[in-house]
Amino acid sequence: MELLELKKRLFSQFGGFADGRIKDLSKSDRFICDDREHADNDAKGKLFYWYVTVYMRAISGDVVHIDIGDAMPQSKAVKEWMSNNTIEGEWGRSVIEIKKGEQGKLKELAALISSITDKPYDVRHYKYTCPEVASVLRRTADVLATVWSD
């Protein structure tokens, strides 16, 4: 699949680019995957510090990078998974590289994040963020399966 075709399909699935002002497919490659809503913003209109952002960059027709924000829930299993499945991406941040057919990796990570709240945990907002992030990752995997199905 060509990059432009992938961006067209992702644009349709996510309702636009991360920068909502851009409509020209050749001018951006970044999409918002998370479920942010107005309620996730503080009084100044900024996302709460605990909100986990999830972005996708279309690198080629068969490769995307998933960039998960710094507030991602952590556990020993999640850290191990991330160390085995990330590469250095844009601006030196660790990103998850997903190639066509590998979108199941995101569901693996979702299961690990969901399992954090199965046992006692120290971070109080994990009660809300773990299920939300896991849901976003599962949905992103499903979106990729849809756009890559030929």
Secondary structure, 3 states (H helix, E strand, C coil): CCHHHHHHHHHHHHCCCCCCCCCCHHHCCEEECCCCCHHHECCCCCECCCCCCEEEEEEECCEEEEEECCCCCCCHHHHHHHHHHEEECHHHCEEEEEECCCCHHHHHHHHHHHHHHHCCCCCCCHHHHHHHHHHHHHHHHHHHHHHHCC
